[in-house]
Amino acid sequence: MKILITGATGYLGNALLHHLLGLGHQIQVLVREPKSFTFPKNEMLHVVKGDLRSFQDCMHALQGCEVLYHLAALINFRPKRYLDVYEVNTFGTSNLLKASWQLGLKKIVFCSSTGVYEPQNGKILNENSPCLFHKKRPYENSKLWAEREVISYARKGLPAVIASPSRIYGPSPGHQGSGLNNFIRKIQSNYIVPIPDFVNSIGNYTYIQDVVNGLELAMTFGKSGQKYILGGENIGYDTLMKCLKIHFNANVQYLKIPLGLIKTFCPLLDDSFLVKLFPKIPPTYLIERLTQNLAFNCNKAKDELGYEIVPFDEGIKQSVAHYRAFHVPNIYLKTHL
């Protein structure tokens, strides 16, 4: 089967690329700057230079392909980047759908995000939970608009499925990842790590290979026009911090930063020149979201796709084994798991 993957230079996309190549599929990837990334040497892989914002580039990349995994996205949480985010994530998705429709693709899996869902006073969320637009959430808004495009084409007869991963962690070939992985690297190489002093909010954490398997299952068994949450285990913030300390660096000390101080400082960066001085400080709404209970139920994916999850503790152990096997420098790993 000939497959097009977008976002193959990204954390999740690169893991999916290696997985599908390992299964013997013929893979085509659409990349803006092919020279900026080192792809695996494989005669079954063909790299196409192009931009999602160009309909002709999308048509060219999809030529001869039977199915599409659309994972490419511009991830930026700053309101001032709204137009850029929308052009790539929404307009780019629309271009791919239109091209897929004209070329008669057999199936599309669009990778969205659980970030589109709104918290519901601590209730466990699922595919039927409310999704709301928010003027200060450019990334989530762009994904939600893209979802509507996917559903619109599915109603016209294009076989298309939406897969929504939660917070992904774990090793990916040639990629360090983001979010939880970044925090893990800080724990590995430091003895004092600043952390927000959150209440014990709940988040959903998914091992990366589970998401890769889930995307493949969505392609095989997913029903057109349906959404599937590819989640993992719901973990409290305190439990998360303790687990990471146990498995990655037992000597690390957490320096808790008062939440009030964070909420006072972060808004100063949202729409000012200071964001250039502190680019890694998240915007206010993202801090607020991390303090909310965002537990997810992925029973629909389990029942309809055969989706399975690796428990969080086991996923962390596998991550440790990976880092040890590849001799990642300057880290402390617990040797007796």
N, C-alpha and C positions, 0 to 999 in steps of 0.2 A: 504494500500500500504506500502511495506517495502522499506525504503529509507536509503541510506548511505550518511552521511554528513562528509566531511573532513573540518578541520578548525573550529570545533564546540567549541573549547576553545577560539577562537578569538572574537573580538568585534562584527563583523557582523555575523559570524557563530553561536555564542551563541544566538543572537537575532532570527536567522532563526530557530535554534533548538527549542526554546521555542514556536515560532509561529506554527511550524509543529506538535509539540506535542499537542498543544492546539486544533489542528484540528483532533486529534485522530489517526495520522499516527504512524506506527511502525518504530522507528528510530534506526539506527545503526551508531555509530560514531567511526572513526579511530583516535586514539590518541597515541602519542609516550610514554607519561608518564601519565597514568590515575590518579595516586594519586596526581598529581600536580594541579588538578582542581576539584572543587566541582560541580558535575552535579546535576540537579534536580532529586529528587526521583520519578521515574515514571516507572511503570511496562512495558511500551511500549518502554523504552529506554534500549539499550544494548551497552556497551562500549567495543570496541575491541582494544587491545594494538597492535601497529604496526608502521611501518615507511614507508612513501611513496617511499623511495629509494629502498625498497625491493619489487620486483614483487610478491613474494609469500605472503607477508603481504597484498598487495593490493588484490590478488585473495581471500585470506581468508576473508578479510573485506567485499568483495562484494558478498560472497556466500549468495544466497537466496534473494538478493536485486533486485528490479525492476528498480529503477532509482538512479541517483547519483547527488548530489550537491557538486561540487569540489571547496571549498573556501580556502583550506589550502595554505599557502605561507610563505616563509621566507622573511620578510621585512627588508632589510638592504641596505643603499644607498652608502656604502663605496666601492670603487673599489677593495680593497684588499679582500673583502668577495665574490667576483664574483663567485668563484667555488662553495662555499656553497649555494649561492642563486640559481645558475643554477641547482645544483643537486636536490634541493627540488622542485623548481618551474617549471622547464622544464622536467628534467628526471623523477621526481615524477609524473607529469601529464602524461607523456608518459607511465609509468607503469600502471596507472589507466585506460588509454584509451585501452591499449593492453588487460588488464584483462577484461574490460567491453565488448570489442569486442569478446573475447573468450567465455564469459559467456552469451552473447546475451542480454545485458541490453536494456530496452525499450527506455531510454533517459538519456542524460547527460546535465547538465547546468554547464559550466565552468565560474567561476568568474574571470574576467581579471581586467583591470583598464583603465581609460581614460588617464593615464600617458603615454601610448604607442603612443599617438598622438602628432604630432609636431605642434607648433603654426604656424599660417599662416597670419602674419602681421595683427592681430586683427580680422580676419574673424571668424565667428561662425563655429565651427567644428562639423562634423557628422561622421557616420560610414564609409563614403567613403573618409575621409580626410587622408592625407599621414601619415604613421607610419614609422619612421626611427630608425635604430640602432645607438647607440652612445657608444663609448668605456668606458665612465665614468658613464653609467647608468645601473648598473647590474640588479637592480630590474625590471625596465621597459623592458630591453632586454630579461630577462628570461620570462616575461609575453608574450612578442611578439613571442618568439620562441614557447612557449606553445600554443598560439593561432594558429600558423601554424600547430602544431601537431593535434589540435582539428579539424581544417578544413580538414586536410589530411584524418583523420578517417571518417569524415562526408561524404567525397567524396567516400569512400569505402562502405558506407552504414550504419555506426553507427549513430543513431540519436543524434546529439550533437549541442548545442547552446552556444554562447558566450555572456555573460552579462558583461557590463563594467560600474561600478559605478564611479561617480566623487568623490568629497571631501565629505565624510560622516560625519554627526554630529548627536547628539541626544543620549538619554539614551538607554543602552542595559543592560539586566539583568545580574548583577554580574560583569559588565565591565565598566571601565571608558572611554575606547576608546583612541583615539590619535588625533593628528592634532588640529582641531578646539576645540575639547572637552578639551584638555590640556590647551589651551589658555583661555577657559571659566573658568576653575578652578582657573587660576591665577587671573583673573578679580574678581572672587567671593571673594577671600581671601586677596587681596592686594589693597592698595590705590595708589600705583605707579607701573605701569607695563611697562617694556621696550618693544617697538615694532620697527620693521624696518621702516625706513622712505621711503616706496615705493611710486612710482607714483601711480595714481589711477588705478591699473591693475584690470582686471576682472577675477573672478573665478566662478566656478559652485559648488554650495553647495546643498547636498541632504540629506533630513531627513531620518534617518536610517530605519524607518518603510516603507517608500516608496521603498527603495532598497529591503527589505525583500519581500514586495508584488510583486515587479518587478521580482525577482528571481522565485517566485512561478508562475507568469504569463508566464515567459519564458519557464518554464517546461511544462505548459499546452498548450500554443499557439505558442511558438517560432518555427520558421522554421529551420530545420537542416542545419548547415553550415552557418547560419546567425549570425551577430553581432548586439547587441542592447545596446545602451547607456542608462544607468539608471541614468539620471541626475536630477537636481533640477532647482533652479532659478539662473540665472547669476547675480552676485552681485559685484559691485565695492568695492575696498579695503576700501575707505573712508566710504562708506555706511555701510559696514560690521562692522567697528570699532564703528561707531555711534550707530548702532542697538544693539550691544553687551553691550555697556555702558548703554544705556537706560534701557534694560531689566534685566541686571544682577547686575550692581553696578554703580549707577549714580554718586558716589563720586570718582570713580577711575580717575587717571590722567595718560595719556599715555606719556611715555618718549621716544621720537623718536630718534633712532640711525641712523646716516647718512648712506645711502646705500654704499657710497664710502668706509667708514670705515669697513663695513661688508664684502665687496668684497675684501678688502685688508687682513683682518684677516682670513677669512674662508679657503682660499687656503692653508694656513700654516698647517691646520689640515687634509687636504685630504689624504695625504700619509705620515704622520709622527707620532711619538710616542705621540704627543700632543693630538691626538684624544682620548687617554685613560684618559686624564685629563679633557677634555671637550666633553664627549660623546653625549651630547644633542645638540651641535652645528651642524646644518645641513651642508652637503657638498656644495661646490660652485655651482654646477649645479642645486641643488634644490633651492637655493636662487635665482638664475637666473630665474628658472621656475616660482617661485612665483611672479616675477616682470613682467611676460609676460601675455598678454591677453589670457585666456583659457576659452572662453565661448563655451558652447555646446548646440546642438539642439537634443532633445530626441523625436522628432516627430515620428520617425520610431517605437519606443517602444509604443508610445501612439496609433498610428494607427493600428499596427499589434498585439499588446498584450493587449491593453486597459489600459496601464500604466497611472497612475495619480500622480501628485506631490502636496505636501503640500507647500504653499508659505513660503519663508524663515522666514518672521516675525511670521507666525503662528507656524512654527516648533520651533522657539526660545521660544515662549510662552508655548508650550507643554513641552519643556525641563525644563522651570522654574517650571511648575506645577509638574513635576515628582520629581525634587529635593526637592521641598517643601513637597510633600507627603511622601517622604522617609526620611525626616529630615536630609539631608546632613549637617554635622557640618561645622562651620567656614565659612559660606558664607553669602553674602548679597544679598537678592532677592527683587526686586521691588514688593511691595505688591498690587499696583493697576495697573493692566495691561489694 
